[in-house]
Amino acid sequence: KICISMRMRFDCRIFGIDGSLRARYTVLNEVVIDRGSSPYLASLECFCDDVHLTTVQADGIIFATPTGSTAYSMAAGGSVVHPAVPAIMVTPICPHVLSFRSMVFPDHVVLRCYVP
């Protein structure tokens, strides 16, 4: 008997400043947007279904699937989510303010993050 475990994946799209599609990825664990080698905090505008959630000032942000919730997201303080739960975890990486914590969204929403 073979048991198959279906796992949620992200469809990640990166757009240029002119709105053109620069890259597209299918992701199993997580998508991370970080400040790279810059010594300054990243400032990111985050939206859920075109509704502004927050402006993130942090070292970065993690968008994780339930499978990826046990990796970088957990190390950054995010929740562990069972693979059967249809959810998306959003976890800041070393946020500047302590009021921005990890959030859990249903899997049908569209999350967008802009670098101003």
HELIX and SHEET records of a PDB file:
HELIX    1   1 GLY A   68  THR A   70  5                                   3    
HELIX    2   2 TYR A   72  ALA A   75  1                                   4    
SHEET    1   A 2 PHE A  10  PHE A  15  0                                        
SHEET    2   A 2 LEU A  21  VAL A  27 -1                                        
SHEET    1   B 4 GLU A  30  ASP A  34  0                                        
SHEET    2   B 4 GLY A  60  ALA A  64 -1                                        
SHEET    3   B 4 ALA A  87  ILE A  93 -1                                        
SHEET    4   B 4 MET A 103  PRO A 106 -1                                        
SHEET    1   C 3 VAL A  51  ALA A  58  0                                        
SHEET    2   C 3 ALA A  42  CYS A  48 -1                                        
SHEET    3   C 3 LEU A 111  TYR A 114 -1                                        
END                                                                             
